[in-house]
Amino acid sequence: MRAPAPPPRPGSRLRLIVAIVAIVATISSCTSARNLQNTQGTRIDGGTLTFAIALDALPSGLFQTLARNNPWIENVFQPLVRLDQETRAVQPVLATSVTVSPDGRQATITLREGVTFHTGRTLTADDVKFTFETTATPKAGSNLGYVPRAFSSIAVDSPTQLTVTMAQPLGDALFDYLNQTPIVDPQTYSGVADGTQLVGTGPFRFAEWQPGAGFTLERYDGYWNREAVQLERIEYVVTSDATALLSALRSGRAQLAWGLTPSDARPYFGDQRYRIIDAGGTVFPLGLNTTTAPLDDKRVRQAIGYALDRQRIRDQVFGGTGEVSSLPWLLGTPGVPQAQVDHFGYDPDRARAMIAEAGATGARIPITYGANPTVRAIFEIVANNLRAAGLDPVGVAVDQPTFQSGQNDGELGAAFLSLHSQVVLSPVTMIDSIPVLRDGNPSKADDSEFEARKAALRTAAATGQGASEALVRLGDYLLDQAFLHPLVQAPEILVTSIKSGDVSTTMRGVVLLENAYVTG
């Protein structure tokens, strides 16, 4: 089975880690990719893997594709399918087939037999229907909730098959949704939000959680692919400080570390005792509320675009890795002119003059951001840039659940720094999935022209005609209105020691440990 996608974008995702590869080559030109895949010692049958993570799990964000959940989520819960990172070929997980009708308005999903939840109950089509209906509700907070809301009916044909009828063809978005939506157990779903009942179908079950400190997963012996699972336990240790993350790896207390920037992880590049794994990419944008003075004046919003030193953010925060663009689409997206990518070049003099012309010199700009060390580092540079342009930026730091709630509700104040890991999605999916662009976005960008240009892109993508032209017109609108300023498209990396093996990631950077093992 295959998602009805446009031609693949060869190397587009890989460009996010090109700088990492260059650094590795510089530090150790004799280190080959083959050497980096070697493990040390004898494979242990069972064993415990220790995983140091910068941010704790947030079960209430189960459907929100949060990067902080990437280290564990698909080891406990599973989607129906996964998509190949480069070709978008559909790989079966809980579904063995997804057949879409020629007109794109109906999909028949056949489930894998013999799958059970961690309670021992058999997975059925009714559970999938429940998941679809749940993610269609705003309360679930799914970034792709608009997809199930476009289902006109969900018919359970048998315990292992269901048919979804759609009001209009969804194309890429349907398979993006099936790829990133974990199937949940209706009988225990009420305990997901507070983490008291995290019951999935994955190779590991949630055994213990101490919020803020860490959690433990244990092998689920009723797993449908039990013979592939090597590990007995996975212990996640919350280690928010980058120095402590590095120390945990270096001392051997942890075999995996997640949450390091490429700059933090530089000591491990080229060291044959460690492997650097591509764990997806993240876009870090600055959003501006179009209804709050002086940001209700697009001249001020445009001026901020010129005030931002994206290259400095890239160099200081991300160690020179990643790429900068004035648009949120993945670099290399077909049909996007380079002039749009480079539109907001760093020009502090121009920014200062535009702000003065708009009468906004000295205006106070509160900037809300969540508890994330990378975003905090970005804020410091952004604040300096805005001060140099004549504004008065003030940081408003909130905990991550508060930020996430405000983002979902479209209420983050005058300005906000966010991040999203959906950069691998196509633009036609992103306009309805990422919180900073979809309906109800915190920038309050919802005028008729914006909606019309998004609608034109959806239509063009569905019909296969005029998609490039529609994407350019939407890009022109975003640059003119300037309510969203992408700063850096940065790679996420996972560092593993050679005391572990067979660790992999999905196209979104979700860590898969089904086949992982440790050595002694």
Buried (B, 14 or more C-beta within 10 A) or exposed (E): BEBBBBEEBEEBBBBBBBBBBEBBEEBBEEBEEEEBEEBEEEEBEEBBBBBBBBBBBBBBBBBBBBBBBBBBBBBBBBBBBBBBBBEBBBEBBBBBBBEBEEEBBBBBBBBBEEBBBBEEBEBBBEBBBBBBBBBBEEEBBBBBBBBBBBBEEBEBEEBBBBBBEBEEBBBBBBBBBBBBBBBBBBBBBEBBBEBEBBBBBBBBBBBEBEEEEBBBBBBBEBBBBEEEBBBBBBBBBBBBEBEBBBBBBBEEEBBBBBBBBBBBBBBBBBBBEBBBBBBBBBBBBBBBBBEBEBBBBBBBBBBBBBBBBBEBBBBBBBBBBBBBBBBBBBBBBBBBBEEBBEBBEBBBEBBBBBBBEBEBBEBEBBBBBBBBBBBBBBBEBBBBBBEBBBBEBEBBBBEBEBBBBBBBEBBBBBBBBBBBBBBBBBBBBBBBBBBBBBEEBBBBBEEEEBEEBBEBBBBBBBEEEBBEEBBBBBBBBBBEBBBBBBBBBBBBBBBBBBBBBBBBBBBBBBBBBBBBBBBE
